[in-house]
Amino acid sequence: MELLVDFLTRFVTQFQTPALAFLVGGMALAAFGSKLEIPDAIYKFAVFMLLMRIGINGGMEIREANLMEMLLPAVFSAVLGCGIVFLGRITLANLPGVKVEDGIATAGLFGAVSASTLAAAMVILEEEGVVYEAWVPALYPFMDIPALVLAIVLANIYLNRKKDGANTRVKIWPIITESLRGSALSALLLGLALGLLTRPDRVFEGFYDPLFRGLLSVLMLIMGMEAYTRLNELRKVAHWYVVYGVAAPLVHGLMAFGLGYIAHLVTGFSPGGVILLAVLAGSSSDISGPPTLRAAIPTANPSSYIGSSTSIGTPVAIAVGIPLYIALGQAVFGF
């Protein structure tokens, strides 16, 4: 009962945090037909800055960290990315009215990671005073790449079998390289490399870090406007996508919380790290995933996988998931 009360308190309070407030504000503007437009160049710049800040900070911390402590969380991240896709393949992709390739693509997007959700969770944890290892955001590619690769492989195997009635080899390496070339992962990996191999402390403290929260609020505003716009597209596909968009982020996040707790017992993984791992798993890709899936699974309907992710999955992951995992962390770890 105490956990429920704490969650409800945090859920209400969450609407006062800048991240969610700007997300809801963007949805409200779109609902009232506002003509406000934020140029795509600003959106891309905000995403780049956020990921560079996360990457540089993570790289600097990895430089000082015990890599063995990262090993188990990194393995769990890859397991979660793949597990989420497999779970979507045997559930969503087999439901009435859902095309198999659409269901797999949706599962791939939910197995991948949302940079905006991750950034929002980091800010909220810092405001709550919850400590986490600064290298935890570097788990992003360990979950993101396996999920996208597996979704593309499963979809192509299904489509090839449907077309030819036989197994056809799917080349995995081109999929991996295409994922790595995506704008989100490229920025994050560049930041990691710079933080790990150089001494970017001054530019980090004087430029990237001070702008982080302001740019996150702009990104949340854009995400809110797009989320409402995508609702119209979601009405054109099976209602199961709405159910999946609501349930999947929470189920995936709780799975990750359980694995994170195991890592906590084995390696001393921090409570904040466990919460961030749950946030990573509960998020769905909003930057690198959609263009990757559009190119690799052209027969899949973007209205299904992008609509369920952007209009349902992301708001649920931020508004419900983050306060849920923090409340659960408080109940389990007593911080």
LUMMAR-534620 format. One record per residue (C-alpha): y, x, z; residue number from 1. Coordinates in Angstrom, 2 decimals, decimal comma, always signed. Example, Ala and Ser with C-alpha at 12.3 -4.5 7.8 and 13.67 -1.06 7.14 Angstrom:
<atoms>
[[-4,50; +12,30; +7,80]; 1]
[[-1,06; +13,67; +7,14]; 2]
</atoms>
This chain:
<atoms>
[[+0,00; +0,00; +0,00]; 1]
[[+2,32; +2,88; +0,86]; 2]
[[+1,65; +4,43; -2,57]; 3]
[[+2,57; +1,14; -4,28]; 4]
[[+5,80; +0,80; -2,31]; 5]
[[+6,75; +4,40; -3,06]; 6]
[[+6,01; +3,90; -6,75]; 7]
[[+8,07; +0,70; -6,94]; 8]
[[+10,96; +2,39; -5,13]; 9]
[[+10,84; +5,32; -7,52]; 10]
[[+10,48; +2,98; -10,50]; 11]
[[+13,69; +1,14; -9,58]; 12]
[[+15,50; +4,37; -8,76]; 13]
[[+14,32; +5,88; -12,04]; 14]
[[+16,63; +3,58; -13,96]; 15]
[[+19,57; +5,33; -12,33]; 16]
[[+18,47; +8,80; -13,51]; 17]
[[+20,37; +10,10; -16,57]; 18]
[[+17,25; +10,53; -18,70]; 19]
[[+16,06; +6,93; -18,44]; 20]
[[+19,58; +5,49; -18,25]; 21]
[[+20,46; +6,98; -21,64]; 22]
[[+17,09; +5,86; -23,08]; 23]
[[+17,70; +2,27; -21,96]; 24]
[[+21,33; +2,53; -23,10]; 25]
[[+20,20; +3,52; -26,58]; 26]
[[+17,79; +0,57; -26,73]; 27]
[[+20,57; -1,78; -25,57]; 28]
[[+22,97; -0,50; -28,24]; 29]
[[+20,35; -1,06; -30,96]; 30]
[[+19,52; -4,53; -29,59]; 31]
[[+23,18; -5,58; -29,78]; 32]
[[+23,46; -4,30; -33,34]; 33]
[[+25,79; -1,40; -32,57]; 34]
[[+26,97; +0,62; -35,55]; 35]
[[+26,82; +3,85; -33,56]; 36]
[[+25,12; +6,61; -35,52]; 37]
[[+24,34; +10,10; -34,32]; 38]
[[+23,89; +12,52; -37,24]; 39]
[[+20,38; +13,83; -37,78]; 40]
[[+21,73; +17,39; -37,61]; 41]
[[+22,84; +16,81; -34,00]; 42]
[[+19,41; +15,38; -33,14]; 43]
[[+17,66; +18,42; -34,61]; 44]
[[+20,07; +20,79; -32,85]; 45]
[[+19,49; +19,06; -29,50]; 46]
[[+15,71; +19,30; -29,92]; 47]
[[+15,98; +22,98; -30,87]; 48]
[[+18,16; +23,77; -27,87]; 49]
[[+15,88; +21,94; -25,42]; 50]
[[+12,75; +23,64; -26,70]; 51]
[[+14,39; +27,07; -26,79]; 52]
[[+15,52; +26,62; -23,19]; 53]
[[+12,03; +25,53; -22,12]; 54]
[[+10,40; +28,34; -24,11]; 55]
[[+12,71; +31,15; -22,95]; 56]
[[+12,39; +30,11; -19,32]; 57]
[[+8,62; +29,83; -19,65]; 58]
[[+8,38; +33,23; -21,36]; 59]
[[+10,41; +34,93; -18,62]; 60]
[[+8,15; +33,41; -15,98]; 61]
[[+4,93; +34,27; -17,83]; 62]
[[+6,12; +37,89; -17,88]; 63]
[[+5,99; +37,89; -14,08]; 64]
[[+3,04; +35,53; -13,64]; 65]
[[-0,62; +36,12; -12,97]; 66]
[[-2,20; +35,17; -16,29]; 67]
[[-5,49; +34,30; -14,61]; 68]
[[-3,69; +31,46; -12,81]; 69]
[[-2,72; +30,04; -16,20]; 70]
[[-6,22; +30,19; -17,66]; 71]
[[-7,75; +27,06; -16,11]; 72]
[[-4,68; +24,81; -16,71]; 73]
[[-4,56; +26,07; -20,32]; 74]
[[-8,25; +25,23; -20,82]; 75]
[[-7,74; +21,82; -19,24]; 76]
[[-4,77; +21,21; -21,55]; 77]
[[-6,91; +21,85; -24,64]; 78]
[[-9,71; +19,68; -23,23]; 79]
[[-7,23; +16,86; -22,59]; 80]
[[-5,72; +17,07; -26,09]; 81]
[[-9,16; +16,81; -27,68]; 82]
[[-10,47; +14,29; -25,16]; 83]
[[-7,56; +11,90; -25,79]; 84]
[[-8,26; +11,96; -29,54]; 85]
[[-11,98; +11,35; -29,04]; 86]
[[-11,23; +8,52; -26,63]; 87]
[[-8,90; +6,91; -29,17]; 88]
[[-11,52; +7,33; -31,89]; 89]
[[-14,17; +5,39; -29,97]; 90]
[[-11,78; +2,72; -28,61]; 91]
[[-8,64; +1,95; -30,64]; 92]
[[-10,10; +2,96; -34,00]; 93]
[[-12,99; +0,49; -33,55]; 94]
[[-10,94; -2,56; -32,51]; 95]
[[-10,56; -5,59; -34,82]; 96]
[[-7,71; -5,33; -37,31]; 97]
[[-7,28; -1,59; -36,80]; 98]
[[-7,94; +0,72; -39,75]; 99]
[[-9,99; +3,69; -38,61]; 100]
[[-7,60; +6,31; -40,01]; 101]
[[-4,63; +4,49; -38,40]; 102]
[[-6,40; +4,46; -35,05]; 103]
[[-7,27; +8,16; -35,28]; 104]
[[-3,71; +9,07; -36,29]; 105]
[[-2,37; +7,08; -33,32]; 106]
[[-4,76; +8,84; -30,96]; 107]
[[-3,67; +12,18; -32,43]; 108]
[[-0,03; +11,39; -31,76]; 109]
[[-0,82; +10,37; -28,17]; 110]
[[-2,93; +13,48; -27,69]; 111]
[[-0,03; +15,65; -28,82]; 112]
[[+3,05; +16,28; -26,65]; 113]
[[+6,57; +14,84; -26,47]; 114]
[[+9,23; +17,48; -25,93]; 115]
[[+11,75; +14,87; -24,78]; 116]
[[+9,40; +13,41; -22,16]; 117]
[[+8,56; +16,90; -20,90]; 118]
[[+12,25; +17,81; -20,65]; 119]
[[+13,05; +14,56; -18,81]; 120]
[[+10,25; +15,18; -16,31]; 121]
[[+11,45; +18,73; -15,66]; 122]
[[+14,95; +17,49; -14,83]; 123]
[[+13,64; +14,72; -12,56]; 124]
[[+11,34; +17,12; -10,67]; 125]
[[+14,23; +19,53; -10,17]; 126]
[[+16,38; +16,68; -8,83]; 127]
[[+13,54; +15,65; -6,50]; 128]
[[+13,12; +19,25; -5,31]; 129]
[[+9,49; +19,38; -6,49]; 130]
[[+8,53; +22,97; -7,26]; 131]
[[+6,36; +23,88; -10,25]; 132]
[[+5,41; +27,07; -12,06]; 133]
[[+7,97; +27,73; -14,79]; 134]
[[+5,15; +28,61; -17,20]; 135]
[[+3,73; +25,06; -17,09]; 136]
[[+5,78; +23,91; -20,14]; 137]
[[+4,07; +26,73; -22,05]; 138]
[[+0,90; +24,60; -21,87]; 139]
[[+2,53; +22,42; -24,57]; 140]
[[+0,83; +24,10; -27,59]; 141]
[[-2,56; +24,28; -25,83]; 142]
[[-2,61; +20,47; -25,80]; 143]
[[-0,53; +19,68; -28,88]; 144]
[[-2,28; +21,77; -31,55]; 145]
[[-5,92; +20,88; -30,67]; 146]
[[-5,03; +17,17; -30,60]; 147]
[[-3,34; +17,16; -34,01]; 148]
[[-6,01; +19,37; -35,60]; 149]
[[-8,87; +17,24; -34,26]; 150]
[[-7,21; +13,98; -35,34]; 151]
[[-6,68; +15,30; -38,87]; 152]
[[-10,24; +16,63; -39,08]; 153]
[[-11,78; +13,36; -37,82]; 154]
[[-9,65; +11,25; -40,15]; 155]
[[-10,50; +13,39; -43,18]; 156]
[[-14,20; +13,40; -42,35]; 157]
[[-14,11; +9,60; -42,12]; 158]
[[-12,15; +9,19; -45,37]; 159]
[[-14,38; +11,64; -47,23]; 160]
[[-17,52; +9,89; -46,04]; 161]
[[-16,04; +6,55; -47,04]; 162]
[[-15,15; +7,87; -50,48]; 163]
[[-18,12; +10,09; -51,33]; 164]
[[-20,77; +8,96; -48,88]; 165]
[[-21,36; +12,56; -47,88]; 166]
[[-19,99; +15,22; -45,60]; 167]
[[-17,14; +17,23; -47,07]; 168]
[[-15,78; +20,34; -45,40]; 169]
[[-12,30; +20,07; -43,96]; 170]
[[-10,41; +23,36; -43,81]; 171]
[[-9,10; +23,73; -40,27]; 172]
[[-6,96; +26,88; -40,55]; 173]
[[-4,38; +25,33; -42,92]; 174]
[[-3,96; +22,48; -40,43]; 175]
[[-3,35; +24,94; -37,58]; 176]
[[-0,82; +26,96; -39,59]; 177]
[[+0,98; +23,77; -40,65]; 178]
[[+1,19; +22,68; -37,00]; 179]
[[+2,56; +26,08; -35,97]; 180]
[[+5,21; +25,86; -38,70]; 181]
[[+6,45; +22,53; -37,37]; 182]
[[+10,00; +22,60; -36,04]; 183]
[[+9,08; +21,75; -32,44]; 184]
[[+6,32; +24,30; -31,96]; 185]
[[+8,24; +26,95; -33,91]; 186]
[[+11,23; +26,63; -31,55]; 187]
[[+9,07; +26,57; -28,44]; 188]
[[+6,96; +29,56; -29,50]; 189]
[[+10,07; +31,52; -30,51]; 190]
[[+11,58; +30,86; -27,10]; 191]
[[+8,35; +31,94; -25,39]; 192]
[[+8,25; +35,17; -27,41]; 193]
[[+11,91; +35,96; -26,66]; 194]
[[+11,47; +35,27; -22,96]; 195]
[[+8,27; +37,28; -22,80]; 196]
[[+9,19; +40,31; -24,93]; 197]
[[+12,97; +40,66; -24,47]; 198]
[[+15,55; +40,32; -21,68]; 199]
[[+17,44; +37,12; -22,57]; 200]
[[+18,58; +36,38; -18,99]; 201]
[[+22,34; +36,40; -19,72]; 202]
[[+22,24; +34,20; -22,80]; 203]
[[+19,80; +31,88; -21,02]; 204]
[[+22,01; +31,50; -17,94]; 205]
[[+25,28; +31,36; -19,86]; 206]
[[+24,32; +29,14; -22,81]; 207]
[[+20,90; +27,46; -22,92]; 208]
[[+20,54; +26,45; -19,27]; 209]
[[+24,02; +24,86; -18,76]; 210]
[[+23,64; +22,71; -21,90]; 211]
[[+20,12; +21,51; -21,09]; 212]
[[+20,91; +18,27; -19,22]; 213]
[[+23,75; +17,20; -21,51]; 214]
[[+21,69; +17,65; -24,66]; 215]
[[+18,76; +15,86; -23,03]; 216]
[[+20,98; +12,82; -22,45]; 217]
[[+21,97; +12,81; -26,15]; 218]
[[+18,31; +13,06; -27,17]; 219]
[[+17,35; +10,20; -24,84]; 220]
[[+20,10; +8,03; -26,36]; 221]
[[+18,77; +8,69; -29,86]; 222]
[[+15,19; +8,05; -28,72]; 223]
[[+16,22; +4,71; -27,22]; 224]
[[+17,92; +3,57; -30,42]; 225]
[[+14,91; +4,58; -32,51]; 226]
[[+12,47; +2,97; -30,08]; 227]
[[+14,10; -0,44; -30,47]; 228]
[[+14,30; -0,05; -34,26]; 229]
[[+10,60; +0,78; -34,44]; 230]
[[+9,68; -2,45; -32,65]; 231]
[[+10,20; -4,33; -35,92]; 232]
[[+7,65; -2,09; -37,62]; 233]
[[+5,17; -2,55; -34,79]; 234]
[[+5,21; -6,33; -35,32]; 235]
[[+3,67; -5,78; -38,76]; 236]
[[+0,46; -4,19; -37,43]; 237]
[[-2,35; -5,29; -35,08]; 238]
[[-1,31; -6,23; -31,55]; 239]
[[-3,89; -3,75; -30,23]; 240]
[[-1,33; -1,01; -30,86]; 241]
[[+0,95; -2,59; -28,27]; 242]
[[-1,90; -2,69; -25,74]; 243]
[[-2,77; +0,91; -26,52]; 244]
[[+0,87; +2,00; -26,35]; 245]
[[+1,16; +0,57; -22,83]; 246]
[[-2,22; +1,62; -21,42]; 247]
[[-2,85; +4,98; -23,09]; 248]
[[+0,03; +6,99; -21,53]; 249]
[[-1,02; +5,97; -18,02]; 250]
[[-4,76; +6,47; -18,56]; 251]
[[-4,20; +9,88; -20,16]; 252]
[[-1,76; +10,91; -17,43]; 253]
[[-4,18; +9,96; -14,66]; 254]
[[-6,96; +11,89; -16,41]; 255]
[[-4,71; +14,94; -16,46]; 256]
[[-3,70; +14,45; -12,83]; 257]
[[-7,39; +14,56; -11,89]; 258]
[[-8,00; +17,78; -13,82]; 259]
[[-4,78; +19,25; -12,45]; 260]
[[-5,98; +18,51; -8,93]; 261]
[[-9,18; +20,45; -9,68]; 262]
[[-7,03; +23,36; -10,89]; 263]
[[-5,02; +23,05; -7,66]; 264]
[[-8,18; +23,40; -5,57]; 265]
[[-9,55; +26,30; -7,65]; 266]
[[-6,45; +28,35; -8,48]; 267]
[[-3,68; +26,98; -6,27]; 268]
[[-1,95; +25,19; -9,15]; 269]
[[+1,21; +23,70; -7,65]; 270]
[[+1,68; +19,95; -7,04]; 271]
[[+4,64; +20,04; -9,44]; 272]
[[+2,42; +21,69; -12,02]; 273]
[[-0,18; +18,94; -11,60]; 274]
[[+2,53; +16,32; -12,14]; 275]
[[+3,87; +18,08; -15,26]; 276]
[[+0,34; +18,37; -16,68]; 277]
[[+0,00; +14,61; -16,22]; 278]
[[+3,35; +14,10; -17,96]; 279]
[[+2,25; +16,29; -20,89]; 280]
[[-0,96; +14,30; -21,32]; 281]
[[+0,78; +10,96; -20,85]; 282]
[[+3,41; +11,70; -23,50]; 283]
[[+3,08; +11,22; -27,25]; 284]
[[+4,55; +13,47; -29,89]; 285]
[[+7,94; +12,40; -31,23]; 286]
[[+8,95; +15,53; -33,15]; 287]
[[+6,16; +17,71; -34,53]; 288]
[[+3,39; +15,11; -34,71]; 289]
[[+4,73; +12,44; -37,11]; 290]
[[+5,53; +14,73; -40,08]; 291]
[[+2,26; +16,64; -39,58]; 292]
[[+0,20; +13,44; -39,65]; 293]
[[+2,18; +11,97; -42,56]; 294]
[[+1,30; +15,01; -44,67]; 295]
[[-2,32; +15,41; -43,55]; 296]
[[-3,39; +11,72; -43,37]; 297]
[[-1,30; +10,06; -46,12]; 298]
[[-3,37; +6,86; -46,12]; 299]
[[-2,57; +6,16; -42,45]; 300]
[[+0,21; +3,64; -41,80]; 301]
[[+3,20; +5,31; -40,02]; 302]
[[+4,27; +1,92; -38,66]; 303]
[[+1,15; +1,88; -36,51]; 304]
[[+1,10; +5,37; -35,04]; 305]
[[+4,86; +6,08; -34,93]; 306]
[[+5,71; +2,51; -33,87]; 307]
[[+3,25; +2,46; -30,98]; 308]
[[+4,33; +5,93; -29,87]; 309]
[[+8,12; +5,71; -30,15]; 310]
[[+8,74; +2,07; -29,24]; 311]
[[+6,07; +1,67; -26,55]; 312]
[[+4,44; +4,95; -25,53]; 313]
[[+7,54; +7,05; -24,84]; 314]
[[+9,41; +4,44; -22,74]; 315]
[[+6,23; +3,78; -20,72]; 316]
[[+5,60; +7,51; -20,23]; 317]
[[+9,14; +8,09; -18,95]; 318]
[[+9,90; +4,88; -17,04]; 319]
[[+6,47; +4,23; -15,52]; 320]
[[+4,44; +7,43; -15,88]; 321]
[[+6,80; +9,95; -14,31]; 322]
[[+7,53; +7,95; -11,09]; 323]
[[+3,81; +7,07; -10,86]; 324]
[[+2,70; +10,71; -10,96]; 325]
[[+5,41; +11,78; -8,50]; 326]
[[+4,38; +9,00; -6,08]; 327]
[[+0,73; +9,94; -6,54]; 328]
[[+1,58; +13,59; -5,99]; 329]
[[+3,40; +12,74; -2,78]; 330]
[[+0,41; +10,72; -1,58]; 331]
[[-2,12; +13,43; -2,46]; 332]
[[-0,18; +16,60; -1,60]; 333]
[[+2,22; +15,24; +1,01]; 334]
[[+5,32; +17,03; -0,24]; 335]
</atoms>
